Amino acid sequence: MHVRYTVFPLLALLLILGDDLPAQERWSSAGPAGHAPIGVMGDHTHSAGEWMFSYMFSRESMSGLRDGSSSIPIDEAWHHYRMLPLNMEMDMHMPHIMYAPTDRVTLMAMGMWMDHRMEVRMEDDLMAGHGHGHGMVHSEHDDGHGHGFHNMGHSVSGWADTELSALVTIHDRNRQRIHLNLGVGIPTGTVTARDDRLVEEHRRLGYPMQLGSGSWEARPGATFLLQTDRVSWGGQSMGTFRVNENSEGWRRGHEGMLNGWAMLRGSDWVSPGLRVQARHWGDVSGADPALDPAITPENDPALQGGSRVSGWLAANFQVPSGPLAGHRVALEWGGPLFESLNGPQISSDWTLNAGWEYSF
Ligand SMILES: [Cu+2]
C-alpha cells in the first residue's frame, strides 16, 4: 500500500524534469502517447472520416467498510444492521465506437456490460425458507442477541447504461487543444435486480448492486491537451447529472470527476504514464420503497455518496507499422490515495483497466 505514496511522486517528478516546450506545432494523437490512459473516456478526437473501434475490460475490487475517511470493523457496524457487505467485485466489458464526420466533431457511442458480485454477512432470518426445516441455512455464528448469521454471495449481470456523446474541438494551436465533451446517458441498465433466495419483502438488492441509474443523464465535460517533445499532458473535468427520478422513485446523486495525466513520448511503440483522478458523487435522492434502510446500509439513500482521489500507473502500446498497424493495447492499474464515504459503505482496493483499440 505504501509503495503508491513514494512511486507516484517520484515518477511525476521525473516527467516534469525532462521537459521543455517548443511551440508552433499542432497537438497530435499519433503514437502511443497520443491517447490518455485507457480509463479516461473521450480524451482524444479523430480527424475527418476516421473510425475507431475499441473494447475495454475493467475490474474493480472492493472490501471492508469505511465511514468518512476511517475504516470501521465489521463487528462494530454489525450492531446496527442485519446485512453488511464484506467484499465486492465489479467487472465491466465496454465496447466503444468513435467516428469523426469532420475534423472539429467526433461522435462516440459506449455500451457497458457489467457483472456485480458481492459477498455479504447476513442474518439467517433474511433467508427464504428459514425456520421451515429446509436445511438451507447453517449458521456459522451467533451475534450474541440470539440471531445466527452466515455469509452469502449476490450477483447481478447485464447491460448497464449507454452513453452517446459528441466531442467538439474549440481550440487547437501551439500543441494545445481543448474540446468539449457533450454526452447523454441512456438508462438501459436495470434498477430492479433482486435475489430470490431472500425472504420476499427483502429481495430487491441495494443501490450499489443495481446496474443502471434508471435516469436520463447529462454528461457535460471539457478536455485540455498539451504536448511537448517529451510528454503528452491532459486534464479533463466531467459531470454526470441525473435529470429525472427513475421508475422506482429515486435518483442517483450527481457526480463530478477531474482527471489529470501525463504520458511519456519518444517511443513509437510504448508510452508509460501516470494519472490522478478525483471523483465526488452524491447520495441518492428519493428512495425505493422496496428497500428497507434498517436492514443494510446498501439500502439507505443517505449512505451512497462519497469522494475518492485515486492514483494510476498506465502503459499504452501501439503497433507502428506492418499488417497490425493502427492497433493499440493499453493497461492501467490504480487505487485510492484518499477516500471518504458516507458510510458504512464498502471501500475500493484497486482497479485494473485493459483495452484494445483499432482505428482506420
Ligand atoms: Cu478514438
Residues whose N, C-alpha, C, O or C-beta is under 5 A from the ligand:
A	BS01	CU	M52 M98
